[in-house]
């Protein structure tokens, strides 16, 4: 059995990595994270669409490529490595939600627009950041939506929002135009992952997709898998950055990488990355090919990554010494990403408890 990526997947990885190096250097990432250069953001988004990244998991009959989450894993991993501020993961979640929960007309109406980059989605599932539960969906549904949905991921740069709503015990996903909603940016430790509060005042949804609790769990698992895949690339970037620094930083007439205290921490970082990388790849495969195994696989991957990447972020900054804490150096950007990863779609405690409950 071949557990490696195919030649086509490796070519896709090279394409994404080359694009990130050429078009999204650290200076551009920082500018976009500050909300600057909206024209540049739009141009990069259209390039991502033209390269087919947004269409990967969209079925061919709706204008997509018709591949699977294990193929998307390559793109998300490289997005994490570059700290890409484009809402690629939110686009994937929206596509997965509409493909699973929408009817044929809704799929035809929206999936092609996601694949082409014309519809840019922000995602808002739960109304409490640390309450991953169907009861955590509070926004009242119906023909007109009035209320508040906090913690909408990628809400600010979006054209549409996909919001979880509740009518009694019934859950649904409402698609609304961003122009009809009052959006306020929320403070975030990681500027490359913007979050917004959406205030809706008698907003009529463009579409409504009824969902079950199982559908909500599936979308949450897709989010957890996507976050973990991005964490792989980001953690590997920290390891590479720190290893290079350890080779060139001289202390007591020797590179600091010569000392055991540094080598052991770098080795621990490598082991942690390889461990949650294996778990994440399996979870990405399970999204399409073993959906019954997805809940446990997603929770194992996200639980491990949540704690491990946080340690890696701290060690990356610490091993750089004082320079690691400066805003001018990139190590602190990855530490901030690790803090975002830790709580997104459930922290380690939530997922470990879930694994124990699943058995």
N, C-alpha and C positions, 0 to 999 in steps of 0.2 A: 504494500500500500504506500502511495506517494503522499507524504505529508507536506511537501514543499509547494511553493507557488509555481504556476505554469509560466511558460515563456511569455505568453501574452500579459499575464499579471505583472511580471517583472518589467516588461516594457512600459506598462502603464505607470509603474512606480518610478521608473527613470524619467518619464515625461512629466509627472507631477513634481518630482524633486527638482528637475531642471527649471520648470516654470516658477517654482517658489524661489529658487536661487536668483533667477533673472528679474522677476517681477515683484517679489515680496521680500526684499532685504529688510533688515531690522529697522532701518530708518522709515521705510514705508509702513511697516507694521505699527510702529509707534504713532505715526501720524494718523493712520486710520483708527487706531484705538482711542485717540483723542477726539475723534469725530471730525477730523479735517479732511479736505479734498474728497468731497462726495462724488465729483466727476470721475476721479481716479478709481474710487470704489466701484462705481457703476461699470466702468470699462473693464476692470478685472473680473467682475461678475459675468459679464458677457463673454469674456475669454474663457472662463471656466465652463460656461454653457456650451460654447463652440467646441471645446475639447471633449465634451461628452460626459463630464463628471456628474452633472446634475441629472443625466438621463440613465445612469448605469442601472438602477433598479426599477426603472419605469418599463413596463412591458412594451414589446415592439409595436403592438397594434395601436398603442397610444402615443407613438412617436419616440419611444425610448430605445435603449440598447438591449434590455431584457436580460441583464446579468443578475448576480446575487449579492448578498451582503458580504460574502467573503471577497468578492471583487471590490466592492466599495471600501472594504477594510484597508486596501492599499492606499486609496485616496485619503481617507481619514487619518491614517497613520502619518502620512507626509504633511497633511495640514497641521497636525499637532506638532510635528518637528519644526515647522516654520512659524508656529503660533499664528497661523492664518486667521485673520479676523472676519473672513467671509462666512456667511451662514450656510455652509455646505451640509452640516449635520442637521440643521433644522429643515433644509430642503428634503433630505433623505427621510426624516421623520414624517413630514407632510406627505410625501409620496407613499410611504408605507401605510400611513393612516387611510388615505383615500383609496389605495389599491385594496386594502383589506375590508374597509367599512363602507365604502361608497357603492352606490349602484352603478350600472353601466353608463348611464347618462352623466353622472357625477365624475366618474373616471375619465370619460371622454372630454368633459369640460375642463378638468383641472390638471390631469397628469401631463398632457402635452405642454401646457404652459409652465409647469415646473421644470420639465426637461429642457425647454428653450430658454429658461431664465426669466421669462416675462412675469411670472408670478413668484415673488420672493416672500416666503412665509416666516412669520414669527410663531413660536409655539408656547401656549400657556395651558398646562394640564391642571396642576394642583394649586389651590389658593393659599397653602401654607408650605413654606420651603422645606420643612422637616416632617411633613405628614404625608407620606406616600400611601394613600388609602383612598378607596372610592368616596368615603365620607369627607375627604379633603377637597373634593370638588364642590364649591359653594355657589358659583355664579348661576343664577336662575336662568333657565332656558325659556323658550317660547318663540312667538312670532317677532317680538321685540325684546332686545336684550338691554337691561338696565342694571348697572352694578359696576363692580370693580374686579378686575383680574390682575393681581400683582404677579411679579416674577415671570413676565413673558419673555422668553429667551429670544434674542435677535428681533425684538419688537421694533426698535427705532429704525433700522435700515430696511424694513419690510414694506411690501405693498399690500399684503394680506396677513391676517392673523387666524390661526387655527386654535380655538379655545374650547376647552371642556366645559360643559354646562350640565345642570341638573334640573329636572322637572319632577318633583316627588322622588321616587326611587329610580326613575329613568335617566340614563346618561346619554349625552350626545356631544358631537363635535360641531361647533358652529364656525363657518368661514365668514369672516367679515372683512370689509375693506378698511385698510389702515386709515384712509382719509376720513372715515366716519367716526373714528375713535380718538379720544384725547389720550395721548401717550406722554408719559413723563419718565425720563431716564432715571433709573435707580442707582445709587452709589454701588460700585462693584470693585472688588479687590483686583480683578483682572479686566482691564479695559478692552481686551480682544474678545471678550464674551459679554457683550452688552445686554443688560436686562432692563425691562421697562414695566411700568404700571399702566394698565389700560383702564380708562374710565369710559363706560358705555352709557349713553343717555338715549334710550329708545332707538337702538340701532337694529335695523332689520338685517338678519343674516343673508348673505348671498346664497348660501347652501347650508343644510343641516344634515349631519350623518348620525343616525342613531347608533349607539355602541353598547356593548355589554361590558360587564366587569372584566371578562377575559380579554376583550379588545383593549381596554384601558391598561391592563397589566402588560399586554403585548407591546403597546406603544411605549410604556415605561421601560420595559426590558430593552427595546430597540435603542432608547435614549441612553440607558446605562452601558450597553455594548458600544455604542458610538463614542461616548465619552472615554471609555477605557481604551478604545483603539487610538483615539487622539493622544491619550496619555502615554502610549507606547512610544510614539515618535518624539513627544516632548521630553520624556525621561531619557531616551537615547541621546537626544541633543544635549541634555545636561551632562550626561556621562562623557560624551565626546568633548564638550567644552572644558570640563573639569580635568579630564585626562591630558588634554593638550596644555592646559595651564600648569599641571603638575610636572610636565616635562621641561617647561621653560622657566618656571619660578625657582630661582636659586636662593637657598638658605643654608648657612653654614658650609658654603662652598660646594653644595650639591643640589641637584634638582629635588624639590620636595617629594616627587614621585618615588624617590629612592627609599623613603622611610616607610617602615611597616605601618605606622598609624595612618598614613595616606593610602598605601596600597590596599590595606584591608577594607577600608571604607569604599574604595572604588570597586573592589571585588564584590562587596555586598550589594552595591548598586547594580552591578551587572547581573547577579543572581536573581535579584528581585525583578528586574525588567524581564528577564527570560521566563520567569515563573508566571507573571501575569500576562505576558505576551501569549504563552501557550493557552492559557485559560480564555483569553479574549478571542483568539482565532477560533477556538472550538465554539464559543458562544456565537460568533459571527456566522459560522457554518450552520449552527442550529437554527438560526432565524428562518432559513429557507428549507433546510433538509431534515430537521428533527425538532419541530416546534414544541413537542411535548417536553423536550429536555431543555428548552430555552430558559425557563424561569430559574432553575438551579444553576445552569451554566452562566447565565448573565450575572446572577448574584455572587457566585464564586469569583468571577473575574473582577467585578466592580468592587467587592469587598477587599480583595487583595490589593488592587491598584490604588484604592482610596488611601490606605495607610502607607503602602510602599512608596508611592510617588511623592507623598508629603515628606517622607524621610529623605528621599533622593533630592528633592528641592532644597531642603534645609542643609544637607551635606554639600550640595553643589555650591551654595553660597558660602558655607563655613570653610570649605577647602580653598576658596579663593581669598580668604582673609578679608581685610577691610574693603578691598576693591569690590568684592561680591555684593556689598550692601549699597553701592553707589547706583544712582539712577542711570548713569551713563553706560553701565555694564549690563550685559544681557542675562547674567545669572539670576538676577532678582526677578526678571520677567517670567522665567520658568517657575520660580518659587511661587509667584502669584498665580500662575496657571494651576499649580498643584493644589493650592488652597481652593480654587474653584472646582477642580475635579473632585475633591474630597466629599463635597456635599451634593453635587449635581446628581439628580435621579437616585437619591438615597445614599447615605454615608455607610461606612463599614459596619457599624453596629446594626443598622437596619438590615443590610444584606446578610450578615452572619446569622441574625435571628431568623431571617427568611429561609436560609439554607437549612438551619436546624429544624424548622417547621416542615419543610418539604421532605426532609429525610434523605 
